[in-house]
Amino acid sequence: MPGENLMWIYELSYGGVKNYTIQTAGEDIEKSIKTEMTGELELGFLSIVKKIKNTATYFAEELYRSMKGLGTDDDQLIRVIVWRSELDLVEIKGAFSSLYGKGLDEYIKEDTSGDFKQLLLAIVQ
């Protein structure tokens, strides 16, 4: 029966989730999500769980995705760097280096140019 392996219980408070509990039928939460969901819903829930488990790694991966391949997703790059700059950018930079073998600033230097590059580097360094 769909949903029997996965149950989310939330205790909401003003301004967001105050407490959360994730219960599964003895399985890893990601495995349960993959079993019970598909498509965009599955991707959304997997992203939520990844962010809860390790915020720095989650955002390091988001930054990498915004710069990999041809072109740069400028909006995503700006969004993550500016949003996290006063919260946990130091931890994100550490996770980025561990995951990709190069510093975030090195990727920014290679993937951006001009004033945009200088602005991002000023925030990151």
C-alpha positions as CSV (number, residue, x, y, z in Angstrom):
1,M,0.0,0.0,0.0
2,P,1.5,3.4,-1.0
3,G,2.7,5.5,1.9
4,E,3.0,2.8,4.5
5,N,6.8,2.9,4.5
6,L,6.9,6.7,4.9
7,M,5.3,8.9,7.5
8,W,6.2,12.6,8.2
9,I,5.1,14.2,11.5
10,Y,5.5,17.9,11.9
11,E,5.0,20.1,14.9
12,L,4.6,23.6,13.4
13,S,5.3,26.9,15.1
14,Y,5.1,30.5,14.0
15,G,7.9,31.1,11.5
16,G,8.6,27.6,10.4
17,V,9.0,24.0,11.6
18,K,9.8,23.9,15.3
19,N,10.4,20.2,15.5
20,Y,10.2,17.4,13.0
21,T,10.3,13.7,13.1
22,I,10.8,11.4,10.2
23,Q,9.7,7.8,10.6
24,T,10.2,5.0,8.2
25,A,9.5,1.3,8.4
26,G,13.1,0.5,9.3
27,E,14.5,1.9,5.9
28,D,16.7,4.7,5.0
29,I,14.6,7.8,4.4
30,E,15.9,8.3,0.9
31,K,15.1,4.7,0.0
32,S,11.6,5.2,1.3
33,I,11.1,8.4,-0.7
34,K,12.4,6.7,-3.9
35,T,10.0,3.7,-3.3
36,E,6.9,5.9,-2.5
37,M,7.3,8.9,-4.9
38,T,8.3,9.7,-8.5
39,G,9.1,12.8,-10.6
40,E,9.2,16.3,-9.2
41,L,7.7,15.3,-5.9
42,E,10.5,12.7,-5.4
43,L,13.2,15.2,-6.3
44,G,11.7,17.8,-4.0
45,F,11.6,15.5,-1.0
46,L,15.1,14.2,-1.6
47,S,16.3,17.8,-1.7
48,I,14.6,18.5,1.6
49,V,16.2,15.5,3.3
50,K,19.6,16.2,1.9
51,K,19.5,19.8,3.1
52,I,18.3,18.7,6.6
53,K,21.1,16.0,6.8
54,N,24.0,18.3,5.7
55,T,23.2,21.9,4.8
56,A,26.8,22.7,3.8
57,T,27.1,19.8,1.4
58,Y,23.6,20.6,-0.1
59,F,24.6,24.2,-0.9
60,A,28.1,23.2,-2.2
61,E,26.4,20.8,-4.7
62,E,24.0,23.6,-5.7
63,L,26.9,26.0,-6.3
64,Y,28.7,23.3,-8.3
65,R,25.6,22.6,-10.4
66,S,25.2,26.4,-11.1
67,M,28.8,26.5,-12.6
68,K,29.3,23.1,-14.3
69,G,29.1,22.5,-18.0
70,L,28.6,25.2,-20.6
71,G,27.4,28.5,-19.2
72,T,26.6,29.6,-15.7
73,D,23.3,29.7,-13.9
74,D,24.0,33.3,-12.7
75,D,20.7,33.5,-10.7
76,Q,21.4,30.3,-8.7
77,L,25.0,31.3,-8.1
78,I,24.0,34.7,-6.8
79,R,21.1,33.4,-4.8
80,V,23.2,30.8,-2.9
81,I,26.2,33.0,-2.3
82,V,24.4,36.1,-1.2
83,W,21.8,34.2,0.9
84,R,24.3,32.0,2.7
85,S,27.1,34.6,3.0
86,E,26.2,35.6,6.6
87,L,25.0,32.2,7.7
88,D,27.3,29.3,6.8
89,L,29.3,30.2,3.7
90,V,32.6,29.2,5.5
91,E,31.2,25.7,6.0
92,I,29.9,25.6,2.4
93,K,33.3,26.5,1.1
94,G,34.9,23.7,3.1
95,A,32.4,21.2,1.8
96,F,32.9,22.5,-1.8
97,S,36.6,22.0,-1.6
98,S,36.2,18.5,-0.1
99,L,33.7,17.4,-2.8
100,Y,35.4,18.9,-5.9
101,G,39.1,19.2,-5.0
102,K,39.2,22.9,-5.7
103,G,38.1,26.0,-3.8
104,L,34.9,27.8,-4.6
105,D,36.8,30.9,-5.4
106,E,38.8,29.0,-8.0
107,Y,35.6,27.8,-9.7
108,I,34.2,31.4,-9.7
109,K,37.5,32.7,-11.2
110,E,37.2,30.1,-14.1
111,D,33.5,30.4,-14.7
112,T,32.7,34.1,-14.4
113,S,34.2,37.4,-15.6
114,G,34.3,41.1,-15.2
115,D,32.6,43.0,-12.4
116,F,30.3,39.9,-11.7
117,K,33.4,37.8,-10.9
118,Q,34.9,40.5,-8.7
119,L,31.7,40.9,-6.7
120,L,31.3,37.2,-6.1
121,L,34.9,36.9,-5.1
122,A,34.6,39.8,-2.7
123,I,31.7,38.0,-1.0
124,V,33.3,34.6,-1.0
125,Q,36.7,35.7,0.3
